[in-house]
Amino acid sequence: MKKSVFRIIPLFALMFFFTACHDDIYSDITNGGNGVEHNRQPLDSMDLYNIQIDKSTILTNLIRNNNGRYYLDLTEQDAEILGIKSELYNNALRNVEQMNNNK
């Protein structure tokens, strides 16, 4: 009995060692168990910079919802300071107005 216990303990230790060192313990089980390939590429600093200065993304991120109504949380003066042209600002206001009318 003691010999079998001493044989089982190293076996469990080895199993633990091999499973603990494996990075992908939880495989992607979506789609019925078929693994899904993720093609993620790290952003370089220029890509990140371009995303951060995209004016339409800035305006989209400043659309807020209050009591079921959308509004643009940016004044025209603040938009001018951010370098957003008044034409783009007015288009964003029209989009917000359309969002409120489509309810």
N, C-alpha and C positions, 0 to 999 in steps of 0.2 A: 504494500500500500504506500509506504513512504517513498519507494523508488519511483512509482508511477506519478506521485505528486511532484517530485523533483524533476521529472521529465516534462510534465505539463507546464510548469511555471516558465521554463525557458522558451517553450513553444509560444505561450501567450506573450511573453516579452518580445519575441521576434515579430509576431504578428502586429503588436502595438507599434514597434519601431518602424516597420515598413508602411503601415497605414498613416502614422503620424508624420512621416517625412514626405508624403505625397501631397503636392500642392492642390490637386483637383479632386478632393475627397468627394464633394458633391458634384457629380456631373450634371450637365444640363438635361433635365428630364422633361422639358417641354416638348411639344409635338410628338407625343407618344413614345418618348424615350430616345428619339433621334436627336443626336447632338446638333446644336446650332453653332455655326462658326461665327465668331465675333471678329470683325475686322476693324479694330480700334487702332487709330494711329495717334500718337501724342501730338498735340498742337505745338507748333513752334511759335516763337515770340511774335513773329510777323503776322501769322494767322490770328493769334489771340488779339493783337493790336487792331487788326482790321475788323474783327467782330466787335470790339469795344467801341470803335469810333463810327460804326454803321449807324447813320442817323435814323433810318426807318426802324431799326431794332431798338434804338433808344426811345423813340416815340411809342412803339408797341409796348415796351416795358413800363411806360408811364400811363397806360390806360388802366383806370381803377374802376371798381364797382362799389356803389354805395346804395343800399336799399333797392337793389334791382336796376339801378340806372348806371350806365357807364359814363365816365368823364375822363378828360385828359388832364392829368395832374401836372400841368406845365403852362406857364403863361407865355405869351408871345415874346415878351422881353427876355425871359429866361431861355427860350428857344434860340433867340438871337445870340445870346451870350454863349450858348453851346455850339453855335455855328450852324444851326438848323435854319434853312431858308424859309421865308414866310409862306411860300407856295407849298412846301412839304408840310409845314405846320397846319395850314388850312386844309390840306388833303386829309391829314390825321383827324382834324375836327369833323370833317364830313364823314369819315369812316365811323367815328364814334356816334355821330348822329344817326347814321344808317343802322348801326348795331342797336341803338335804342328804339328805332322805328320798326325793326324786324321782330320785336318780341310778340 
